Amino acid sequence: MAKQKVPVPLPKRPEPPTLEEMIEDIKKTADDDIVFTLMGGPYSSPSTPLSSKTSGLMNDSYEEPSPGQPSVDTATDENDAYYEKAKKYMEKNEYLKKTSQKLTTQYAELENTGKQLAQSVEQLKNETAKIKH
């Protein structure tokens, strides 16, 4: 008789950070942290202090962007452009995977056809040699 496996309880997941903990982490982050410099986002200028980069991120009130900072529309357009770029990359990556599989299959078929051709040539040589003798 087969024994049934007793399910092992999974360990409890850690609690997600609170809003206060996230804000504290953001305030402790270095100005050149990759989160703020990756892909040249609206808060990516290394010369801008981190406090000014993050000061309006959690406010409920609307503030006009300062003259040196891009508007929300510009940031949204940039994000849309990054999204489209990532989407195209994923599509091309999928295309390359499918193409690679197709090429592997075609290569195997071609190799098989080559073997069959070599066998046919050998068979013809043998038959021709029998006729000559």
DRENSE-674790 format. One record per atom (N, C-alpha, C): residue number from 1; residue in one letter; atom name; x, z, y. Coordinates in nm, 3 decimals. Example, Ala and Ser with C-alpha at 12.3 -4.5 7.8 and 13.67 -1.06 7.14 Angstrom:
n	res	atom	X	Z	Y
1	a	N	1.319	0.780	-0.569
1	a	CA	1.230	0.780	-0.450
1	a	C	1.320	0.780	-0.330
2	s	N	1.285	0.708	-0.225
2	s	CA	1.367	0.714	-0.106
2	s	C	1.290	0.787	0.003
***
This chain:
n	res	atom	X	Z	Y
1	m	N	0.083	0.000	-0.120
1	m	CA	0.000	0.000	0.000
1	m	C	0.086	0.000	0.125
2	a	N	0.042	-0.074	0.220
2	a	CA	0.115	-0.082	0.346
2	a	C	0.073	0.033	0.438
3	k	N	0.172	0.088	0.503
3	k	CA	0.143	0.195	0.598
3	k	C	0.112	0.135	0.734
4	q	N	0.016	0.193	0.800
4	q	CA	-0.014	0.149	0.936
4	q	C	0.082	0.218	1.031
5	k	N	0.130	0.139	1.126
5	k	CA	0.221	0.197	1.225
5	k	C	0.141	0.281	1.323
6	v	N	0.195	0.395	1.354
6	v	CA	0.132	0.483	1.451
6	v	C	0.174	0.434	1.590
7	p	N	0.077	0.406	1.678
7	p	CA	0.114	0.358	1.811
7	p	C	0.190	0.465	1.888
8	v	N	0.299	0.423	1.948
8	v	CA	0.382	0.513	2.027
8	v	C	0.335	0.503	2.172
9	p	N	0.301	0.616	2.232
9	p	CA	0.256	0.610	2.371
9	p	C	0.370	0.566	2.464
10	l	N	0.336	0.480	2.556
10	l	CA	0.434	0.434	2.654
10	l	C	0.461	0.543	2.756
11	p	N	0.583	0.546	2.810
11	p	CA	0.610	0.646	2.914
11	p	C	0.529	0.614	3.039
12	k	N	0.497	0.719	3.112
12	k	CA	0.417	0.703	3.233
12	k	C	0.498	0.629	3.339
13	r	N	0.432	0.537	3.406
13	r	CA	0.497	0.461	3.513
13	r	C	0.519	0.551	3.634
14	p	N	0.626	0.524	3.708
14	p	CA	0.647	0.604	3.829
14	p	C	0.542	0.570	3.934
15	e	N	0.513	0.664	4.018
15	e	CA	0.417	0.643	4.125
15	e	C	0.476	0.548	4.229
16	p	N	0.396	0.460	4.285
16	p	CA	0.448	0.373	4.391
16	p	C	0.480	0.455	4.515
17	p	N	0.572	0.407	4.598
17	p	CA	0.607	0.485	4.717
17	p	C	0.491	0.490	4.816
18	t	N	0.487	0.596	4.891
18	t	CA	0.385	0.610	4.994
18	t	C	0.425	0.526	5.115
19	l	N	0.333	0.505	5.206
19	l	CA	0.361	0.429	5.327
19	l	C	0.473	0.495	5.406
20	e	N	0.471	0.626	5.415
20	e	CA	0.574	0.699	5.489
20	e	C	0.712	0.676	5.426
21	e	N	0.718	0.678	5.292
21	e	CA	0.845	0.655	5.224
21	e	C	0.895	0.513	5.248
22	m	N	0.805	0.417	5.250
22	m	CA	0.845	0.278	5.277
22	m	C	0.898	0.263	5.419
23	i	N	0.829	0.324	5.515
23	i	CA	0.873	0.316	5.655
23	i	C	1.009	0.382	5.670
24	e	N	1.028	0.497	5.604
24	e	CA	1.156	0.566	5.610
24	e	C	1.267	0.478	5.550
25	d	N	1.239	0.411	5.438
25	d	CA	1.338	0.321	5.378
25	d	C	1.373	0.206	5.472
26	i	N	1.273	0.152	5.540
26	i	CA	1.297	0.042	5.633
26	i	C	1.384	0.089	5.748
27	k	N	1.358	0.209	5.799
27	k	CA	1.437	0.261	5.910
27	k	C	1.582	0.287	5.870
28	k	N	1.604	0.321	5.742
28	k	CA	1.739	0.349	5.694
28	k	C	1.816	0.222	5.657
29	t	N	1.747	0.110	5.653
29	t	CA	1.808	-0.016	5.610
29	t	C	1.908	-0.066	5.714
30	a	N	2.019	-0.121	5.666
30	a	CA	2.121	-0.176	5.756
30	a	C	2.070	-0.303	5.823
31	d	N	2.122	-0.331	5.942
31	d	CA	2.079	-0.449	6.018
31	d	C	2.105	-0.579	5.943
32	d	N	2.211	-0.584	5.863
32	d	CA	2.245	-0.708	5.795
32	d	C	2.194	-0.711	5.650
33	d	N	2.096	-0.627	5.618
33	d	CA	2.038	-0.624	5.483
33	d	C	1.980	-0.762	5.449
34	i	N	1.994	-0.801	5.324
34	i	CA	1.951	-0.934	5.283
34	i	C	1.801	-0.956	5.303
35	v	N	1.723	-0.850	5.300
35	v	CA	1.579	-0.863	5.322
35	v	C	1.550	-0.925	5.458
36	f	N	1.634	-0.892	5.557
36	f	CA	1.612	-0.941	5.692
36	f	C	1.691	-1.068	5.724
37	t	N	1.790	-1.100	5.643
37	t	CA	1.872	-1.217	5.672
37	t	C	1.846	-1.335	5.580
38	l	N	1.783	-1.311	5.466
38	l	CA	1.757	-1.416	5.369
38	l	C	1.666	-1.523	5.427
39	m	N	1.707	-1.646	5.416
39	m	CA	1.629	-1.763	5.455
39	m	C	1.597	-1.769	5.604
40	g	N	1.666	-1.695	5.685
40	g	CA	1.651	-1.708	5.830
40	g	C	1.511	-1.680	5.880
41	g	N	1.447	-1.575	5.831
41	g	CA	1.312	-1.542	5.872
41	g	C	1.304	-1.498	6.017
42	p	N	1.184	-1.465	6.065
42	p	CA	1.166	-1.432	6.206
42	p	C	1.241	-1.306	6.251
43	y	N	1.286	-1.223	6.158
43	y	CA	1.355	-1.100	6.194
43	y	C	1.501	-1.105	6.149
44	s	N	1.557	-1.225	6.140
44	s	CA	1.686	-1.240	6.075
44	s	C	1.807	-1.241	6.169
45	s	N	1.788	-1.236	6.296
45	s	CA	1.902	-1.242	6.386
45	s	C	1.990	-1.119	6.369
46	p	N	2.116	-1.137	6.326
46	p	CA	2.202	-1.022	6.303
46	p	C	2.233	-0.945	6.431
47	s	N	2.218	-1.008	6.546
47	s	CA	2.250	-0.939	6.670
47	s	C	2.135	-0.850	6.717
48	t	N	2.015	-0.869	6.659
48	t	CA	1.900	-0.787	6.697
48	t	C	1.902	-0.658	6.617
49	p	N	1.894	-0.542	6.681
49	p	CA	1.895	-0.416	6.607
49	p	C	1.774	-0.408	6.513
50	l	N	1.794	-0.339	6.402
50	l	CA	1.689	-0.326	6.302
50	l	C	1.563	-0.263	6.357
51	s	N	1.579	-0.166	6.445
51	s	CA	1.461	-0.098	6.499
51	s	C	1.369	-0.195	6.572
52	s	N	1.427	-0.293	6.642
52	s	CA	1.342	-0.390	6.711
52	s	C	1.286	-0.492	6.613
53	k	N	1.354	-0.513	6.501
53	k	CA	1.304	-0.606	6.400
53	k	C	1.180	-0.552	6.331
54	t	N	1.176	-0.420	6.313
54	t	CA	1.069	-0.360	6.235
54	t	C	0.969	-0.283	6.320
55	s	N	0.990	-0.276	6.449
55	s	CA	0.907	-0.187	6.530
55	s	C	0.760	-0.226	6.529
56	g	N	0.725	-0.351	6.530
56	g	CA	0.586	-0.390	6.536
56	g	C	0.524	-0.425	6.403
57	l	N	0.597	-0.408	6.295
57	l	CA	0.547	-0.452	6.166
57	l	C	0.430	-0.369	6.115
58	m	N	0.424	-0.242	6.143
58	m	CA	0.321	-0.156	6.088
58	m	C	0.215	-0.115	6.190
59	n	N	0.223	-0.165	6.311
59	n	CA	0.126	-0.128	6.413
59	n	C	-0.007	-0.200	6.391
60	d	N	-0.116	-0.133	6.422
60	d	CA	-0.248	-0.195	6.413
60	d	C	-0.279	-0.276	6.538
61	s	N	-0.214	-0.244	6.647
61	s	CA	-0.246	-0.313	6.772
61	s	C	-0.169	-0.444	6.781
62	y	N	-0.228	-0.540	6.851
62	y	CA	-0.164	-0.670	6.870
62	y	C	-0.068	-0.662	6.988
63	e	N	0.050	-0.716	6.969
63	e	CA	0.147	-0.721	7.077
63	e	C	0.193	-0.864	7.093
64	e	N	0.210	-0.906	7.217
64	e	CA	0.265	-1.038	7.243
64	e	C	0.410	-1.039	7.198
65	p	N	0.455	-1.145	7.134
65	p	CA	0.596	-1.148	7.094
65	p	C	0.685	-1.154	7.217
66	s	N	0.799	-1.089	7.206
66	s	CA	0.892	-1.092	7.317
66	s	C	0.950	-1.233	7.328
67	p	N	1.004	-1.269	7.445
67	p	CA	1.053	-1.405	7.465
67	p	C	1.158	-1.450	7.363
68	g	N	1.238	-1.360	7.311
68	g	CA	1.342	-1.397	7.216
68	g	C	1.294	-1.406	7.072
69	q	N	1.173	-1.357	7.045
69	q	CA	1.124	-1.354	6.907
69	q	C	1.022	-1.464	6.884
70	p	N	1.020	-1.521	6.764
70	p	CA	0.922	-1.625	6.735
70	p	C	0.782	-1.567	6.727
71	s	N	0.684	-1.651	6.754
71	s	CA	0.546	-1.605	6.746
71	s	C	0.504	-1.593	6.601
72	v	N	0.389	-1.531	6.578
72	v	CA	0.336	-1.515	6.444
72	v	C	0.308	-1.653	6.384
73	d	N	0.258	-1.746	6.467
73	d	CA	0.230	-1.881	6.419
73	d	C	0.357	-1.948	6.368
74	t	N	0.467	-1.930	6.440
74	t	CA	0.594	-1.988	6.398
74	t	C	0.639	-1.927	6.267
75	a	N	0.626	-1.796	6.256
75	a	CA	0.664	-1.728	6.132
75	a	C	0.576	-1.775	6.017
76	t	N	0.447	-1.793	6.043
76	t	CA	0.356	-1.841	5.939
76	t	C	0.394	-1.982	5.898
77	d	N	0.426	-2.067	5.996
77	d	CA	0.467	-2.204	5.965
77	d	C	0.595	-2.204	5.880
78	e	N	0.688	-2.117	5.916
78	e	CA	0.813	-2.108	5.840
78	e	C	0.784	-2.060	5.698
79	n	N	0.697	-1.961	5.686
79	n	CA	0.661	-1.911	5.553
79	n	C	0.593	-2.019	5.471
80	d	N	0.505	-2.097	5.535
80	d	CA	0.440	-2.208	5.465
80	d	C	0.543	-2.310	5.420
81	a	N	0.641	-2.337	5.506
81	a	CA	0.746	-2.432	5.470
81	a	C	0.827	-2.380	5.352
82	y	N	0.860	-2.250	5.352
82	y	CA	0.933	-2.191	5.240
82	y	C	0.850	-2.197	5.113
83	y	N	0.721	-2.171	5.127
83	y	CA	0.631	-2.177	5.011
83	y	C	0.630	-2.319	4.953
84	e	N	0.616	-2.418	5.040
84	e	CA	0.612	-2.557	4.994
84	e	C	0.744	-2.595	4.927
85	k	N	0.855	-2.549	4.987
85	k	CA	0.987	-2.577	4.930
85	k	C	0.999	-2.514	4.791
86	a	N	0.954	-2.390	4.778
86	a	CA	0.959	-2.321	4.648
86	a	C	0.867	-2.390	4.547
87	k	N	0.751	-2.432	4.593
87	k	CA	0.655	-2.501	4.505
87	k	C	0.714	-2.632	4.454
88	k	N	0.777	-2.709	4.544
88	k	CA	0.840	-2.835	4.503
88	k	C	0.954	-2.808	4.405
89	y	N	1.030	-2.703	4.430
89	y	CA	1.139	-2.668	4.339
89	y	C	1.084	-2.638	4.200
90	m	N	0.977	-2.559	4.194
90	m	CA	0.917	-2.525	4.065
90	m	C	0.864	-2.649	3.994
91	e	N	0.801	-2.740	4.069
91	e	CA	0.749	-2.863	4.010
91	e	C	0.864	-2.949	3.956
92	k	N	0.971	-2.961	4.034
92	k	CA	1.086	-3.040	3.989
92	k	C	1.152	-2.976	3.868
93	n	N	1.159	-2.845	3.868
93	n	CA	1.217	-2.773	3.755
93	n	C	1.136	-2.800	3.628
94	e	N	1.005	-2.794	3.639
94	e	CA	0.917	-2.821	3.525
94	e	C	0.934	-2.966	3.478
95	y	N	0.942	-3.059	3.574
95	y	CA	0.962	-3.200	3.541
95	y	C	1.093	-3.218	3.464
96	l	N	1.200	-3.151	3.511
96	l	CA	1.329	-3.162	3.444
96	l	C	1.325	-3.105	3.302
97	k	N	1.251	-2.995	3.283
97	k	CA	1.239	-2.938	3.149
97	k	C	1.169	-3.036	3.056
98	k	N	1.058	-3.096	3.104
98	k	CA	0.984	-3.191	3.022
98	k	C	1.069	-3.315	2.993
99	t	N	1.141	-3.361	3.095
99	t	CA	1.226	-3.478	3.078
99	t	C	1.338	-3.450	2.978
100	s	N	1.394	-3.331	2.985
100	s	CA	1.499	-3.293	2.893
100	s	C	1.447	-3.293	2.749
101	q	N	1.328	-3.237	2.730
101	q	CA	1.268	-3.236	2.596
101	q	C	1.240	-3.379	2.549
102	k	N	1.191	-3.463	2.638
102	k	CA	1.161	-3.601	2.604
102	k	C	1.290	-3.675	2.566
103	l	N	1.395	-3.654	2.643
103	l	CA	1.523	-3.718	2.613
103	l	C	1.579	-3.671	2.479
104	t	N	1.563	-3.545	2.448
104	t	CA	1.610	-3.492	2.320
104	t	C	1.536	-3.560	2.206
105	t	N	1.405	-3.574	2.221
105	t	CA	1.323	-3.641	2.119
105	t	C	1.364	-3.788	2.105
106	q	N	1.380	-3.855	2.217
106	q	CA	1.418	-3.997	2.214
106	q	C	1.557	-4.015	2.154
107	y	N	1.647	-3.922	2.183
107	y	CA	1.781	-3.929	2.127
107	y	C	1.776	-3.916	1.975
108	a	N	1.694	-3.822	1.926
108	a	CA	1.681	-3.803	1.782
108	a	C	1.622	-3.929	1.717
109	e	N	1.522	-3.988	1.781
109	e	CA	1.463	-4.112	1.729
109	e	C	1.566	-4.224	1.727
110	l	N	1.643	-4.236	1.834
110	l	CA	1.746	-4.339	1.843
110	l	C	1.854	-4.319	1.737
111	e	N	1.892	-4.195	1.716
111	e	CA	1.992	-4.164	1.614
111	e	C	1.940	-4.201	1.475
112	n	N	1.813	-4.170	1.449
112	n	CA	1.750	-4.203	1.321
112	n	C	1.743	-4.354	1.302
113	t	N	1.704	-4.425	1.408
113	t	CA	1.698	-4.571	1.402
113	t	C	1.837	-4.630	1.377
114	g	N	1.940	-4.574	1.439
114	g	CA	2.078	-4.618	1.417
114	g	C	2.120	-4.601	1.272
115	k	N	2.082	-4.488	1.212
115	k	CA	2.114	-4.463	1.070
115	k	C	2.044	-4.565	0.982
116	q	N	1.916	-4.590	1.012
116	q	CA	1.840	-4.689	0.935
116	q	C	1.903	-4.827	0.949
117	l	N	1.945	-4.862	1.067
117	l	CA	2.010	-4.992	1.091
117	l	C	2.140	-5.001	1.013
118	a	N	2.218	-4.895	1.014
118	a	CA	2.345	-4.894	0.940
118	a	C	2.318	-4.911	0.790
119	q	N	2.214	-4.846	0.739
119	q	CA	2.178	-4.861	0.598
119	q	C	2.135	-5.004	0.568
120	s	N	2.057	-5.063	0.658
120	s	CA	2.011	-5.201	0.639
120	s	C	2.129	-5.297	0.639
121	v	N	2.224	-5.278	0.729
121	v	CA	2.343	-5.363	0.736
121	v	C	2.423	-5.349	0.607
122	e	N	2.439	-5.226	0.560
122	e	CA	2.514	-5.202	0.436
122	e	C	2.443	-5.268	0.318
123	q	N	2.312	-5.257	0.315
123	q	CA	2.234	-5.319	0.209
123	q	C	2.249	-5.472	0.213
124	l	N	2.244	-5.531	0.333
124	l	CA	2.263	-5.676	0.347
124	l	C	2.402	-5.718	0.300
125	k	N	2.504	-5.640	0.334
125	k	CA	2.640	-5.670	0.292
125	k	C	2.649	-5.671	0.139
126	n	N	2.588	-5.570	0.077
126	n	CA	2.590	-5.560	-0.069
126	n	C	2.520	-5.680	-0.132
127	e	N	2.405	-5.718	-0.080
127	e	CA	2.332	-5.831	-0.134
127	e	C	2.407	-5.962	-0.113
128	t	N	2.472	-5.976	0.002
128	t	CA	2.550	-6.096	0.030
128	t	C	2.669	-6.103	-0.064
129	a	N	2.733	-5.990	-0.091
129	a	CA	2.848	-5.987	-0.182
129	a	C	2.805	-6.025	-0.322
130	k	N	2.685	-5.986	-0.367
130	k	CA	2.634	-6.021	-0.500
130	k	C	2.610	-6.172	-0.509
131	i	N	2.560	-6.230	-0.401
131	i	CA	2.530	-6.373	-0.403
131	i	C	2.658	-6.454	-0.408
132	k	N	2.763	-6.413	-0.338
132	k	CA	2.891	-6.484	-0.334
132	k	C	2.960	-6.479	-0.470
133	h	N	2.944	-6.376	-0.544
133	h	CA	3.016	-6.363	-0.671
133	h	C	2.937	-6.418	-0.780
***
